[in-house]
């Protein structure tokens, strides 16, 4: 490699490093200024213009949000860099998902198990639930506050009760 080529590569590497740091600082400032509800559309627009993936940009916004919620300032997030910030976000996300598990000691038939697996997959697909816990939380949220009368109606019992009550009269 000639001295000119070596100097050119050194200049390119220095510029790459400086621009990478500037890009991270911009992502931090944008992520800190946006609300989480705005992350998707902002990531999509930035991705369209920059050639980066929208999911990657959104993940960086989420990492910035996590850092701020952890007590870090925008300047500290910029200073510590993208790798440390995103790694802390991923570690926190994994830790949150790794809540203690408890046994669910109910024996069910293979047919019921297959039906539950299909239901969980459908809920995951339609409602974007990524884990069984998320799908179960969806089911609980859907049914927990449902009035008894509505549950009876869903079970087809409302007409049977009416007929029983009429027969008693």
C-alpha positions in Angstrom: 0.0 0.0 0.0 1.4 3.4 -1.0 1.6 6.2 1.5 -1.2 8.1 -0.4 -3.5 5.0 -0.2 -2.7 4.6 3.5 -3.5 8.3 4.1 -6.7 8.1 2.2 -7.8 5.0 4.1 -7.0 6.7 7.4 -9.0 9.8 6.4 -11.9 7.6 5.4 -11.8 5.7 8.6 -11.6 8.9 10.7 -14.6 10.3 8.7 -16.5 7.1 9.2 -16.0 7.2 13.0 -16.9 10.8 13.2 -20.1 10.4 11.1 -21.1 7.3 13.1 -20.8 9.3 16.3 -22.8 12.1 14.8 -25.5 9.7 13.6 -25.8 8.2 17.0 -26.1 11.6 18.6 -28.9 12.5 16.1 -30.7 9.2 16.9 -30.4 9.9 20.7 -31.7 13.5 20.3 -34.6 12.4 18.0 -35.5 9.4 20.2 -35.4 11.6 23.3 -37.7 14.2 21.7 -40.3 11.7 20.4 -43.0 9.9 22.4 -43.0 6.1 22.0 -46.2 6.4 20.0 -44.2 8.3 17.4 -41.4 5.8 17.1 -42.9 3.7 14.4 -43.7 6.5 11.9 -40.4 8.3 12.6 -38.4 5.1 12.1 -40.3 4.4 8.9 -39.6 7.9 7.5 -36.0 7.9 8.5 -35.5 4.4 7.0 -37.0 5.5 3.7 -34.6 8.4 3.5 -31.5 6.8 4.9 -31.6 3.2 3.6 -31.5 1.8 7.1 -34.0 -0.6 8.4 -37.1 0.8 10.2 -36.9 -1.9 12.8 -33.3 -1.1 13.6 -34.0 2.6 14.0 -37.0 1.9 16.2 -34.9 -0.4 18.4 -32.4 2.4 18.8 -35.2 4.8 19.8 -36.4 2.2 22.4 -32.9 1.8 23.7 -32.7 5.6 24.1 -36.0 5.7 25.9 -34.8 2.8 28.2 -31.6 4.8 28.9 -33.5 7.9 29.8 -36.0 5.9 32.0 -32.9 4.5 33.7 -31.8 8.0 34.7 -29.3 8.7 32.0 -29.1 12.1 30.3 -29.0 12.7 26.5 -25.4 13.7 26.8 -24.5 10.6 28.8 -26.3 8.4 26.2 -24.3 10.1 23.4 -21.1 9.8 25.3 -21.5 6.1 26.2 -22.3 5.3 22.6 -24.7 3.1 20.7 -23.3 -0.3 21.6 -23.4 0.2 25.3 -26.9 1.8 25.2 -28.5 -0.8 23.0 -26.8 -3.6 25.0 -28.3 -2.2 28.2 -31.7 -2.1 26.6 -31.5 -5.7 25.4 -30.3 -6.8 28.8 -33.2 -5.0 30.5 -35.7 -6.5 28.0 -34.4 -10.0 28.5 -34.4 -9.5 32.3 -38.0 -8.3 32.2 -39.0 -11.3 30.1 -37.3 -13.7 32.5 -39.7 -13.2 35.4 -39.9 -16.2 37.7 -42.1 -18.9 36.2 -44.6 -20.9 38.1 -46.0 -24.4 37.5 -49.5 -24.6 36.0 -50.4 -28.0 37.2 -53.5 -28.9 35.2 -53.7 -32.1 33.1 -55.4 -31.6 29.8 -56.1 -33.9 26.8 -54.0 -33.8 23.7 -56.9 -32.3 21.8 -57.4 -29.5 24.2 -53.6 -28.8 24.2 -53.6 -28.7 20.4 -56.6 -26.3 20.5 -54.8 -24.0 23.0 -51.7 -24.0 20.9 -53.7 -23.0 17.8 -55.5 -20.3 19.8 -52.2 -18.9 21.1 -50.7 -18.9 17.6 -53.8 -17.1 16.2 -53.7 -14.5 19.0 -49.9 -14.1 18.4 -50.4 -13.6 14.7 -53.5 -11.3 14.9 -52.5 -9.3 18.0 -48.7 -9.3 17.5 -48.1 -11.2 20.8 -44.7 -12.7 20.7 -44.8 -14.9 23.8 -47.3 -17.2 25.5 -47.3 -14.8 28.4 -48.3 -11.9 26.2 -51.1 -14.0 24.6 -52.2 -15.2 28.0 -52.3 -11.6 29.3 -54.4 -10.7 26.2 -56.9 -13.5 27.1 -57.0 -12.5 30.7 -57.5 -8.8 29.8 -60.3 -9.8 27.4 -62.2 -12.1 29.9 -61.3 -10.9 33.4 -63.7 -7.9 33.4 -66.4 -9.5 31.3 -69.8 -9.6 33.3 -71.1 -13.1 34.2 -74.0 -12.6 31.9 -71.7 -12.0 28.9 -69.7 -15.1 29.7 -72.9 -17.1 29.9 -74.0 -15.7 26.6 -70.6 -16.7 25.0 -71.0 -20.2 26.5 -74.5 -20.5 25.0 -76.0 -20.7 28.5 -78.2 -17.5 28.5 -81.1 -19.2 26.6 -80.9 -22.3 28.8 -81.1 -20.3 32.0 -84.1 -18.3 30.5 -85.9 -21.6 29.7 -85.1 -23.0 33.2 -86.4 -19.8 34.8 -89.6 -19.9 32.7 -90.2 -23.5 33.5 -90.0 -22.7 37.3 -92.7 -20.0 37.0 
